[in-house]
Amino acid sequence: MSSFETPHETGRGFGLSSREVQVIGGATGLMTITVALMYVFASTPLAVINDYLFAFPIVGVLVYGAAIMAGQLLAERGVTNGDMGIAFVGMVVLQLAFGIFGAGVISIAPPETQLTVLGITAVVTALLTALVSGYIYARSRTFEHWGRFANYAFLGGIGTILVGTFVLQVLLLVGFVLVFLGFILRLGYEIWQVRDRRNASVGLQTIGVYIAVAGVFVHVLQLVMRYVLSQD
């Protein structure tokens, strides 16, 4: 997850071009598939993978982080080189990573409430995405630095979770917040890319937006699950 774009003139406005509609539509379609996989996987043995990985939280973070990075690299390389087979493999890795993680989160809820939890999470994620998008499109400036800040937040979150795993468990919550913040910043960065990088590949931008939204989604999902369980 790196930022290497150079600043350039930006424009203000909320009108969406056909390219922007394609990116939003593609990312939405990918996210819909991911949510469906979460629901399906929740009733399969895949749902218990989280129990094993997060027995030591840093292990779960590193495994899923590696899967997301590998999936992104494969998908982007496939799109860049015109190799749809590689791109498909990368997307499968991403879908499985987010799908299995989300399934593990909702599997502890009663089956009859799982769709409700996913629905609430989708609404909250959509609202957060709309707020970030509105802010990006309302400002005539570059948001390249959000990409750097996202990387700092991810690294800080991983480091904090590492310490929290073995030393002070309260730091796990701090690590969660930092990683969540990282995905919010990454979402803003990707939206800025869609707004201003008009010559960029639609496929690459779609992948970037999808990963950012999926990252926000799984973090909101955990918060919604905590709330639902606290009501019992």
C-alpha positions as CSV (number, residue, x, y, z in Angstrom):
1,M,0.0,0.0,0.0
2,S,2.1,2.8,-1.2
3,S,1.6,6.3,-2.5
4,F,3.8,7.6,-5.3
5,E,1.6,10.0,-7.3
6,T,2.7,13.6,-7.9
7,P,0.5,16.5,-7.1
8,H,-1.1,18.3,-10.0
9,E,-4.0,20.7,-10.6
10,T,-7.2,19.6,-9.1
11,G,-10.8,20.5,-9.8
12,R,-13.9,21.1,-7.7
13,G,-17.2,19.6,-8.5
14,F,-19.5,16.8,-7.9
15,G,-20.5,15.7,-11.4
16,L,-19.5,12.1,-12.1
17,S,-17.9,11.2,-15.4
18,S,-18.6,7.9,-17.1
19,R,-15.1,6.7,-15.9
20,E,-16.0,7.5,-12.3
21,V,-19.4,5.7,-12.7
22,Q,-17.5,2.6,-14.0
23,V,-15.1,2.6,-11.0
24,I,-17.9,3.1,-8.5
25,G,-20.1,0.4,-10.2
26,G,-17.2,-2.0,-10.4
27,A,-16.2,-1.6,-6.7
28,T,-19.8,-1.9,-5.6
29,G,-20.2,-5.1,-7.6
30,L,-17.0,-6.6,-6.0
31,M,-18.2,-5.5,-2.6
32,T,-21.5,-7.1,-3.1
33,I,-19.8,-10.4,-3.9
34,T,-17.7,-10.1,-0.8
35,V,-20.7,-9.6,1.5
36,A,-22.4,-12.6,-0.1
37,L,-19.3,-14.7,0.5
38,M,-19.3,-13.6,4.2
39,Y,-22.8,-14.8,4.6
40,V,-22.3,-18.1,2.9
41,F,-18.9,-18.8,4.6
42,A,-20.4,-18.1,8.0
43,S,-22.1,-21.5,8.0
44,T,-19.0,-23.4,6.9
45,P,-15.8,-24.6,8.5
46,L,-14.1,-21.5,7.0
47,A,-15.7,-19.4,9.7
48,V,-13.5,-20.9,12.4
49,I,-10.2,-19.8,10.7
50,N,-10.3,-16.5,12.6
51,D,-10.3,-18.5,15.9
52,Y,-7.0,-20.1,15.1
53,L,-5.3,-17.0,13.5
54,F,-6.3,-14.5,16.2
55,A,-5.4,-16.8,19.1
56,F,-2.3,-14.5,18.7
57,P,-3.8,-11.3,17.2
58,I,-0.6,-10.3,15.4
59,V,-0.7,-13.6,13.5
60,G,-4.2,-12.9,12.2
61,V,-3.2,-9.4,11.2
62,L,-0.1,-10.5,9.4
63,V,-1.8,-13.4,7.6
64,Y,-4.8,-11.3,6.4
65,G,-2.5,-8.4,5.6
66,A,-0.3,-10.6,3.5
67,A,-3.2,-12.1,1.7
68,I,-4.6,-8.6,0.8
69,M,-1.3,-7.4,-0.4
70,A,-0.7,-10.5,-2.5
71,G,-4.2,-10.3,-4.0
72,Q,-3.8,-6.6,-4.8
73,L,-0.4,-7.1,-6.4
74,L,-1.7,-10.0,-8.5
75,A,-4.8,-8.2,-9.6
76,E,-3.0,-5.0,-10.5
77,R,-0.3,-6.9,-12.4
78,G,-2.9,-8.8,-14.3
79,V,-4.8,-5.6,-15.3
80,T,-1.6,-3.7,-16.2
81,N,-0.2,-6.6,-18.3
82,G,-3.6,-7.4,-19.9
83,D,-3.5,-10.9,-18.3
84,M,-7.0,-11.4,-17.1
85,G,-6.1,-14.9,-15.7
86,I,-3.6,-13.3,-13.2
87,A,-6.1,-10.5,-12.5
88,F,-8.8,-13.1,-11.7
89,V,-6.5,-15.0,-9.4
90,G,-5.7,-11.8,-7.5
91,M,-9.4,-10.9,-7.1
92,V,-10.2,-14.4,-5.9
93,V,-7.5,-14.0,-3.2
94,L,-8.9,-10.7,-2.2
95,Q,-12.5,-11.9,-2.1
96,L,-11.5,-15.0,0.0
97,A,-9.4,-12.9,2.4
98,F,-12.2,-10.4,3.1
99,G,-14.9,-13.0,2.9
100,I,-13.4,-15.5,5.3
101,F,-12.5,-12.7,7.8
102,G,-16.0,-11.3,7.7
103,A,-17.5,-14.8,8.0
104,G,-15.5,-15.4,11.1
105,V,-16.8,-12.1,12.6
106,I,-20.5,-12.8,12.0
107,S,-20.4,-16.5,12.7
108,I,-20.8,-15.9,16.4
109,A,-24.1,-14.2,15.9
110,P,-27.4,-16.2,15.6
111,P,-28.0,-17.1,11.9
112,E,-31.3,-15.2,11.9
113,T,-29.5,-11.9,12.7
114,Q,-26.5,-12.3,10.4
115,L,-28.2,-10.6,7.4
116,T,-29.3,-7.8,9.6
117,V,-25.7,-7.3,10.9
118,L,-24.4,-7.3,7.3
119,G,-27.1,-4.9,6.3
120,I,-26.4,-2.4,9.1
121,T,-22.7,-2.6,8.3
122,A,-23.4,-1.9,4.6
123,V,-25.4,1.2,5.5
124,V,-22.8,2.6,7.9
125,T,-20.0,1.9,5.4
126,A,-21.9,3.6,2.7
127,L,-22.5,6.6,4.9
128,L,-18.7,6.8,5.8
129,T,-17.8,6.4,2.1
130,A,-20.2,9.2,1.2
131,L,-18.8,11.5,3.9
132,V,-15.2,10.9,2.8
133,S,-16.2,11.3,-0.9
134,G,-18.1,14.5,-0.2
135,Y,-15.1,16.0,1.6
136,I,-12.7,15.0,-1.2
137,Y,-14.9,16.3,-4.0
138,A,-15.6,19.5,-2.1
139,R,-11.9,20.5,-1.8
140,S,-9.8,21.7,-4.7
141,R,-6.5,20.3,-3.5
142,T,-4.4,17.2,-3.6
143,F,-4.9,14.3,-1.2
144,E,-1.7,12.5,-2.1
145,H,-0.5,12.8,1.5
146,W,-3.5,10.7,2.7
147,G,-1.8,7.8,1.0
148,R,1.3,8.3,3.1
149,F,-0.6,8.9,6.3
150,A,-2.6,5.6,5.6
151,N,0.7,3.7,5.4
152,Y,1.9,5.3,8.7
153,A,-1.4,4.3,10.3
154,F,-1.1,0.7,9.0
155,L,2.5,0.3,10.2
156,G,1.6,1.9,13.6
157,G,-1.4,-0.4,14.0
158,I,0.6,-3.5,13.2
159,G,3.4,-2.4,15.6
160,T,0.9,-1.7,18.4
161,I,-0.9,-5.0,17.9
162,L,2.4,-6.8,18.0
163,V,3.1,-5.2,21.4
164,G,-0.4,-5.8,22.6
165,T,-0.3,-9.4,21.7
166,F,2.6,-10.2,24.0
167,V,2.8,-7.3,26.5
168,L,-0.3,-5.1,27.1
169,Q,-3.6,-6.3,25.7
170,V,-5.3,-2.8,26.0
171,L,-3.0,-1.8,23.1
172,L,-5.0,-4.2,20.8
173,L,-7.8,-1.6,20.7
174,V,-5.4,1.1,19.8
175,G,-4.0,-1.0,17.0
176,F,-7.6,-1.7,15.8
177,V,-8.2,2.1,15.7
178,L,-5.0,2.8,13.8
179,V,-5.7,0.1,11.1
180,F,-9.3,1.4,10.8
181,L,-8.0,4.9,10.4
182,G,-5.5,3.6,7.8
183,F,-8.4,2.2,5.7
184,I,-10.3,5.5,6.0
185,L,-7.3,7.5,4.8
186,R,-6.7,4.9,2.0
187,L,-10.3,5.3,1.0
188,G,-9.9,9.1,0.7
189,Y,-6.7,8.6,-1.2
190,E,-8.3,6.2,-3.7
191,I,-11.3,8.5,-4.2
192,W,-8.9,11.4,-4.9
193,Q,-7.2,9.2,-7.4
194,V,-10.6,8.6,-9.1
195,R,-11.3,12.3,-9.1
196,D,-8.1,13.6,-10.4
197,R,-6.2,10.8,-12.2
198,R,-8.4,10.9,-15.2
199,N,-5.9,9.0,-17.4
200,A,-5.4,6.1,-14.9
201,S,-6.7,2.6,-15.6
202,V,-10.3,2.1,-14.6
203,G,-9.4,-1.5,-13.6
204,L,-6.6,-0.3,-11.3
205,Q,-8.8,2.4,-9.7
206,T,-11.6,-0.1,-9.2
207,I,-9.3,-2.5,-7.4
208,G,-8.0,0.3,-5.2
209,V,-11.4,1.6,-4.2
210,Y,-12.7,-1.9,-3.6
211,I,-9.9,-2.8,-1.2
212,A,-10.3,0.5,0.8
213,V,-14.1,0.0,1.1
214,A,-13.7,-3.6,2.0
215,G,-11.2,-2.7,4.7
216,V,-13.6,-0.1,6.2
217,F,-16.5,-2.6,5.9
218,V,-14.8,-5.3,8.0
219,H,-13.8,-2.9,10.7
220,V,-17.4,-1.4,10.9
221,L,-18.6,-5.0,10.9
222,Q,-16.6,-5.7,14.1
223,L,-18.1,-2.7,15.8
224,V,-21.6,-3.6,14.8
225,M,-21.1,-7.1,16.1
226,R,-19.8,-5.8,19.4
227,Y,-23.0,-3.7,19.7
228,V,-25.3,-6.5,18.8
229,L,-23.7,-8.9,21.3
230,S,-23.8,-6.2,24.0
231,Q,-27.6,-6.1,23.7
232,D,-28.0,-9.8,24.7
